[in-house]
Amino acid sequence: MNGKSNGKTVKAAVLGLALALLGLALTAAPAARAADKPTVTLSKSQAGTGGSVTVKGKGWRPDTLLMMLVCGQATTAVGVPGGTNSCANSQGRAVTTDGDGAFSKKLPVTEPPKPCPCVVHVATVTGAKTAVDAEFKVAGHPVKRLPEQRAGGRLSVLTDTRLDGSGGILTWFGSPPSRSLVFTVGNVGSAPVKNPVFQVGTSHGVFAPKWEEQQWRGTIAPGKKARIKLPVELPAGAHGDYLVSLRFADKVLAEQPWGVGRPWGVTLFWVLLCVVVPAAVFRVGMVLVDRLRPDRRRRTPGRHRTTRIGELTGRLPKLRLPQSAQAADRGGPPPAPAQAPPTTTLPWFSPDTDPGAPAGQLSAPSDNGPTTKGQS
């Protein structure tokens, strides 16, 4: 009997120990999951404009860029329904977590564009979207009740969003990149949603998104879903990392990153322009100089420029060489020197009666000539 009772006691003790260990494991699991969730704490719960508050965080991803903002019309329960449009974006601060996922930085206090209740909104800039809000009161800032949520149909994104489409040759030369945002939504409300109006926003870096309203034609009944495709377009020449956000009824439903390549065609165009234009200007200048030259009118159309040398040498006066030089140039013996014709003029004859003068040649009249009859 004693052996049986001792065996039962051991079994009961082992069973009790197992149940205790199981209870500890169940209580430790939620605590571990809670410890992994990012947290944000503030050095003070209230401050006025011009002051500052120290924001500390733990449990974030290591080496992650975060953005800290003071936002109005928001609570820790509903978040920031109006998006970053209700935050003081110009006075926000960026901070990077350390290797353990912690950070600490001062944030200047500025009145947000919307009335309080206010929060300090901390969200990741790159990677998976994570945001944590901490209650904060801006001294002297007006306080109003949050707008009531509209009853009826409520849409929720059921599948991951994606961007369909690709760039063409025009996009390579700076044309605006365009895609189609495709997603599936379901009506989780009690009333149908007819012709819902979505807001599609695009943001670059830490800047707030620029929203554009787009209406989808159709009706989504309660408990039903629909596949929706909305066009998205960026400015001309845009490149880099962009974020496409989808919002409905002042609530952000989904976000989709979009990496846009650099338009290298524009760079190639400017390089070619810097090479072709100077060459064309030089060519036009040479043509103008050629046309404005002083000897342009004396040139014969269609003749080569080298004929100009022949024209210049042909216009030089020809030099008459002596006969001896001409004979030497021809290779023959030099001619005999020319002798002057003999004269038969006698001292008692006048020059005009010289019998040796050539025929037809008269001498100049002279007062010393013989007198003729009839002359006194």
Secondary structure by P-SEA (a helix, b strand, c coil): caaaaaaaaaaaaaaaaaaaaaaaaaaaaaaaaaaacbbbbbccccccccbbbbbbbcccccbbbbbbbbcccccccccccccccccccccbbbbbbcccccbbbbbbbbbccccccccbbbbbccccbbbbbbbbbbccbbbbccccccccbbbbbcbbbbbbbbbccccccccbbbbbbbbcccccccccccbbbbbbbbbcccbbbbbbbbbbcccccccbbbbbbbbbbbccccccbbbbbbbccccccbbbbbbbcccaaaaaaaaaaacaaaaaaaaaaaaaaaaaccccccccccccccaaaaaaaaacbbbbbcaaaaaaaacccccccccccccccccccccccccccccccccccccccccccccc
